[in-house]
């Protein structure tokens, strides 16, 4: 059985997101990747107007922002699993939280510098460093249809807690 996976990440992580999407698809999963050309990509700034001059509330009120939101929200609603691919920004974390609240499985994958962390990452079914891709892929398959374990349980099983 395959999963329908939404990758939540940052535009600063485009190459990594595309590579992760390719691996997940090769494993037989369906993937919503916001960097895919068929998903709506928009320009934040206008010609002759630097990005830094745009107020955040003004940004939210543009048609291109509303269209991009609709496409990404549709991807979230379609998915049964969200992978928060670190490093990730504010939108990605909102997407991950929305997924958990909607009953979707959340996995966190990637690396952060030492000293950067978040207690709410305990909402995830599993947390994995980039070097642990194979373990995450196995967990995506193993947790289907079972009562999922929390990261704390997984740490205890590994003898790390």
Long-range contacts (C-beta under 8 A, 24 or more apart in sequence): 1-144, 1-145, 2-28, 2-29, 2-30, 3-29, 3-30, 3-80, 3-81, 3-105, 3-140, 3-144, 4-29, 4-30, 4-31, 4-32, 4-78, 4-79, 4-80, 4-81, 5-29, 5-30, 5-31, 5-32, 5-79, 5-80, 5-81, 5-82, 5-83, 5-140, 6-31, 6-32, 6-75, 6-76, 6-78, 6-79, 6-81, 6-82, 6-83, 6-95, 6-99, 6-104, 7-31, 7-32, 7-33, 7-34, 7-82, 7-83, 7-85, 8-82, 8-83, 8-84, 8-85, 8-88, 8-91, 8-92, 8-93, 8-95, 8-96, 8-99, 9-34, 9-84, 9-85, 9-86, 9-88, 9-92, 10-87, 10-88, 10-89, 10-92, 11-35, 12-87, 12-89, 13-85, 13-87, 13-88, 16-85, 16-110, 17-85, 20-83, 20-85, 20-109, 23-133, 23-137, 24-83, 24-137, 27-137, 27-140, 29-140, 32-75, 32-76, 32-78, 32-79, 34-72, 34-75, 39-71, 39-72, 39-75, 40-67, 40-68, 40-71, 41-68, 42-67, 42-68, 76-102, 76-104, 77-102, 79-104, 80-104, 80-105, 81-105, 81-106, 81-107, 81-140, 82-106, 82-107, 83-107, 83-108, 83-109, 83-136, 84-108, 84-109, 84-110, 84-124, 85-109, 85-110, 86-110, 86-111, 86-112, 87-111, 87-112, 96-123, 97-123, 105-143, 105-148, 107-136, 107-139, 107-140, 109-133, 109-136, 121-151, 122-150, 122-151, 122-152, 124-150, 124-151, 125-149, 125-150, 125-151, 126-151, 126-154, 127-151, 127-154
